[in-house]
């Protein structure tokens, strides 16, 4: 398949995903939201598990998240901040994570960053569209708010897709590094979404160097882009003193090859690389499904709290099923 055809295929895939989310959010009937969240919260491991909550409370927070009265415990002393991927939001991307973490005693927080300014709902529930510099500034303000409210010294970040990549701008350019202890990434793309492909040259010719339409952040994820060069400033995408865990899937159709997210650390850098298929070949999670996978989610639990490991199951549930 030619490079141009591959790019058109992937851009078409992304556009289809965004359009699907818009249609689902706009056309579905919201369930009754009168009942207050109860502990323990129901845990559902599916990428789309957060959409009903968005329908019930547009622009709101998943039950169990964004409780600014939450106080971290000695076992889980750091709040967890969830950073969604392109097209996601604080609810739609994290239906499999908020309940899981809240039920285990974490203070859980999530933001929607990079939504198109002034857009009405449901477009406002589609984040990661604007340039990452602005998104990282939103993350910076959010982390400061979380730290001020909880009294914690640092947070742990859990990101998916663009949410594994954009926070590095916050760490390296906006002074965020001293405020983060662990950085756990689902479907990371440290070398860019199309490693080894001349995507930047393609967009230069096609768009004259302008941002991609609708999704300015998408072009910034390309290998060789100015943002990717910033991610690698100093010769590494990592920041010493932060504990990194990269969780990738061999079936990633956006991070190509998937090994673009499996980057070893240098001396002084704490990095663990995991592939969900290792030890479980039946797991066919791709770029989207990995954020709803119980297997990947339990790997995240172990990354956040290695002193109390949980057994990681070998299973696969397609994203469009319960």
N, C-alpha and C positions, 0 to 999 in steps of 0.2 A: 504494500500500500504506500503511495507517495506521501511525502511529508505534508504537503498541502491538504491532501484528503484526510490524513490523520487529524490534523488541526481542525478541519471542518467537522469531522466526526465528533471530536471531543467538545468543541464549542457547541455543537448541536445537542450533545448529551447534556451539557450544563444548562443550556437554554430550556430543554425539555423538563429537567428537574425543577428549575425555578418556576416554569409555567404550571407544572403539576402541583407544586406546593401552593401557588396562588389560587388555583382552581379549587383545591381541596379546602383551603381555609375560607374561601369566599362562598362556596356552595353548600358546605355541610351545615347541619343543624347542631347548634351547641347543646351539650348535655346540661343537666341541672347542676349549678355550681353552688347551691345553697349550703351543702354539707361542709362542715369545717374539716380540715385534714386531721386524721387520727393517727396515732402511733400504735403499732408500726404501719408505715405507709405501704400500700401494695407495690410490689416490684414487678415490672414488666420489661422483659429484655427484647426490645424491638426498636428499630430506628425511628419508627413513626409513633412511638408511645406518647410523645409529648404533644402531638397535634390536638387531641381532645381538650387538653388544658388551655391551649391557645384559643380554641373555639369558645371555651367557657369564659375565658378572661383575656380578651385581646390585649396584648402588650403587657400582661401580668407576669407572675412568677409561678413556677411549679410548686405545689405543696411540699414544704420541707426546705425550700430555698429562700434566700434573701431575707432571712430573719435577722435584722440588725440588732436584735436583743440577744442573740445567741452568744454564749460564752464558751470558748474552747475548753476541753477537758485535759487533764494531765496525759491521758492516753493519746488524744488527738489535739495537740496544742496549737496546730496551725489551721486556719480556715482554708477550705479548698475553693478555688475560683475556677469555674468552668468557662472555657473560651471556645465558642462554636466555630463551625466551618463556614465556607462560602454558601450563602443561601439559607443558613440556619438562624436560630434565635435562641434566647435564653430558655425558651420552653421547647421549641420544636426539635432541637438537637439533643436534648438531655433527658428525654423521658426514661431512659434506662439507667440514669446515673443519680439523679437527685434523691430518690427514695432509697436506693442502695446505700448511699453515703450517709444520709440523714438517719436511717435506721441503725447505723453502726456508730453513731455518736459524733459524726463530723458536723461542723458548721459549714454549710454549703451555700455558695453564692454563684450567681451567673448573671451575665450582662448580655445585651444585644448591642453589638457595635457595627458601625459601617452601614447602617440602613440609609437609604436615599433620603436626604433632608426634606422634611415637609410632606413626605408621601403619606397617603391615608392607609389605614389598615385595609386589606392584609399585606400590602406592599411593605408597610413599616415592620412587618414580622420577618422580612427577608434581609438578613444582615450580611456583612462582608462584601458589600458592593463598592464602597468608596475606597480611596487610596489608603494604604496601610499606615501612613504617617498620622492621619487623623484618627484611624481606628486605635492605634497604639496610645494616642493621647487620651482617648476615652477609657481604655484599659487602665492607664495610669491613674486617672481620677477615681475610677471604681476601686482599684486596689487600696488607694489611700483611704477611701471611705470605709472599706471593710476593716482595715487595720485600726482606724480611729474608733470604730464602733465596737470591735471585739477586744481591743487591747493587746492583740497579738503583735509580735515583732516582725513576723514574716508570714507569707501565704505559700501554699502549694498550688501550682497551675496544672490543670488537666485540659488539654486542647485536642481538637479534631481538625484535620486538614489545615485550612488557613490559620486556624487557631493554634497550630503547632509552630507556626512560622512567624506570623505577625508579632507575637510577644517579644521576639528577639530584638525588634526595633525598640520596644519599651525598655528592655534590659540594657542594650548597648548605647542607645541614644538619649533616653529620657530618664536615666538614673534609677531604673527599676531593679537592677541586679541585687542590691542589698536587701530588697524587700521580698525576695523569692528564695525558698529553700529547695523545693522539688519541682521539676518540670517534666510532666508525663505527657507523651504525645501519641495520639492515635492517627495512623496514616500520615506520618511526618514526611516532609519533602525538602530536606535540607539542601539538596543539590538542585532543587527546582522541580517543577511538575513535569518537565520534559527534558530530562538530563541528556545532554549530548545532542539535542536537536536545536537547530538554528531558529528558535521561536522568536527571539528578539529581533533578528534580522528580518524575519517574515513580517512581524508587526510594523517594523520600520518602513518596509516597502509598501505594505497594505494601508497603513494608517498614518504614515509620515511621522511616526514616533508618538502619536497621540494615544491616550488611554483607550483600552477596549470599550466599546459602547456598553452602557449599563453597569458593567462590572469593571471598574478601574483597578480594583485589587487583583483581578485575575491575571492580568499581564505582568504584575509585579512578582508573581510566583514562578515565572519562567526562568529557566537556567540562563545565566548571562545577563539578566536584567539588572538595572542599577540597585534595586532592592536586594536581589540575590547576592550581589557583590558586597552590599552592606552587611547582610547576614553573615558573610564569610570574612568580614573585616578582622584582621589579626590572624588570619589563616585557619580559623575554625568557626563553626556556627555556635559553639558553646561558650559559656562564661565560667571560669574557674570558681569553685565554691558552691555551685548549684549542682544538685544530683539529678541527672537526666535519665529517663527511660523512654526508649523508642519502641512502639508496638506497631508493626507493619503487617500487611497481607500480600501474599504473592499474587493475588487476583486483583490488585489495585489497577483500575483502568484510568486513573487520573495521574497518579504518581508513577511515571514510566521511565525506567524500571523501578520497581518497588524498593530496590536497594538504594535509591536516592535518599531514602529516609533512614538507612541503616549505616550511619557514619560513626566510625570508632572515635573515641576520645584520645587526646594527646596526654602526655604526662601532666598530672595535676588536674585533669578533667575526669569527673565521675560520670560514666556513660554505660548504660546497659541496653543492648539491642535484642529485641525479641521479634520473632515471626510467628503469627498465630497458628500456622500450619505445622510448625515444628512439634512433633509428637501428636499431631491430630490432623492427618491429611484430609479428613472428611469435612473440615471447616472450609467452606467456600466463600467466606465473607469477603466482599470487595470494599471499595473505598467508602461507600455509604454504610453498608451493613456492619462494618466493624464498630461503628459507634452505638450499635444496638446489641452487640454480641455479648452474651453472658461470659463467654470464655475470655474475651478481651477485657471486660469489665472487672473480672476477678483478678486478672493480671494487673490492672490499675490499682485495685485494693492492695495487692502485695507490694507494688511500687511505693504506695503512700505509707504503708505500715509493714515493712519487712520483718519487724520483730514479732508479728502475729500473723503468719502466713495462712491463707485459706487454700483449699484444694481447688485447682483450676479445672473445670469440667472440659471434656472433649465433646462438643456438640455443635450443630449448626442449625439455625432457624432462619429461613429466608426472610428478608426485610418486609415483604408484603403479607406475611402470615403472623398469627398471634403466638 
